[in-house]
Amino acid sequence: LFNLSPSHHWAVNLAKLALYTCWRVGDLLKIEADDITEGEFLGEKCYYITRTTGKTKKPMKTPVPIALIKNMMRRNAVSPGDKLVKFAENTMHGLPRKLTDKMITEQIRSLFNSTQYLRDQKIQAINAEGKIITLPLWKIQRPMHLLRSAGASYLIANGLTPEAVAKWFTGHENSQVLSNHYITTENFMGAKE
């Protein structure tokens, strides 16, 4: 996903934003151009996105790569006061459709199914009976939550502490919640929940 071009599918940038921020889809949809400021994180220039989490109401500033935000602003013709992600690019009858959680979930599944590599990926999940089953990536019921989990796991695997990930990215009250619900091993297989 990190290597896919946004010209491949309009949801590529949204998937990347979910991976980088580890946010819930509802929080991603609320980002406005005015929430974005320049800054530095771990010695690298970045944009910070300011938000109050939808679930915990915790104020946060999350670092995101500058190139990703610039690309999204350009592709969505974002002006001050606008939402960062406003409409679906692939629209019926030439009319833009306002994005919803459900539409984004459908589009991320479509993205997972749109290339041979992603279509062939499988992930372990726990079904209603508590048994571990294997599913194709594009059949996952909560693909945005999977991206949130994968992003957090990637950050921890690359040296950030669970405390730092909870503070800057996921918005969990503490790192224990993060540890209880996410798998953060080198062989990431999905959210424990």
Order of alpha helices (4+ residues) and beta strands (2+ residues): alpha-alpha-beta-beta-beta-alpha-beta-beta-alpha-alpha-beta-beta-alpha-alpha-alpha
